[in-house]
């Protein structure tokens, strides 16, 4: 029997088990020239948090790598919180919270 290894979320670093919502995040948004550019696999919850936090312009200009995203103050706080949850945890992200 072959053991499958779950992919790892590029934002929170937790495994993404089979059946858990996941999505590809364009490091540079498609509407800002990133169509066909590099993408990373994320928990869908982590992906929603990125887009609830940053605008497409901010993502394209400054927050365009997983390393940079992990240093954003709001995302750092989210990562600290989500890492305490099991890999299959899901929660609603309230509407846009950008300032």
Protein Blocks (a to p, Z undefined) as FASTA:
>chain_A
ZZddddddfklopacdehiacddddfbafklopgoiacddddfklmmmmmmmpcfklmmm
mmmcfklmmmpmklmmmmmmmmmpcfkbccdddddfbZZ
